[in-house]
Amino acid sequence: MEERDEDMADQEKEILEEENAEEQVGAEQPEEAADTSETEKPEEGTQEQDEKAATEESGEEDTPEGEDPKTWAEKRAAKKQAKQDKKADAAKEKIAELEDRVKRQLAEFENFRNRTEKEKQAMFETGARSVIEKILPVIDNFERGLATVPEEQQGDGFVDGMNKIYKQMMTELENIGVKPIEAVGCEFDPNLHNAVMQVENEELETGTVAQELQKGYTYRDSVVRHSMVSVVS
């Protein structure tokens, strides 16, 4: 009897141990399922984000519910065209700005070139006037010397050579724009004449140049030397 009771006790003990083991396994399985579900959720979210990013990169979006796919596609195309037009307008504005800058630089260069040409011309005119002023006394001496030659020596070879040299010099001066100022018989002009004395002359009106004491010259419409004259009082 005692041995039988011990066997029954051992069997009951084994059954209790098996039941406890099953309960522990059952308790562990929900935790694993929970862990699995929690682990899988981020993966599903990550997949949705990847799909959304891919859709944005491709420029395509799912048609909203209740929206006509054709109308939605037209709206998408119009939006895309608006973006392209905006970029094109920005590019046109940039091109116009660059063209305006180039035009301004060309205008500044043209102004600089014109200003340089004017300065160069002014320097040339100044140099030419200086040379002419130095030559005019030589012309005066030629005229005085030729005026003192007696009538009987006018055909002399030396005198004839001096006349030719004088005429050549006057021709070259005229070619570069040097001209004598008219004085005798003309009305006195302070811009052209320099009155050094007054004389009486019944044949001429008052204010008329009666005599030219030194010939004046102009160079390209500007006075190089005023005529020295006497004026009728």
Secondary structure, DSSP 8 states (H G I E B T S, - for coil): -HHHHHHHHHHHHHHHHHHHHHHHHHHHHHHHHHHHHHHHHHHHHHHHHHHHHHHHHHT-----TT--HHHHHHHHHHHHHHHHHHHHHHHHHHHHHHHHHHHHHHHHHHHHHHHHHHHHHHHHHHHHHHHHHHHHHHHHHHHHHHHTS-GGGTT-HHHHHHHHHHHHHHHHHHHTTEEE---TTSB--TTTEEEEEEE--SSS-TTBEEEEEE--EEETTEEEE-EEEEEE-
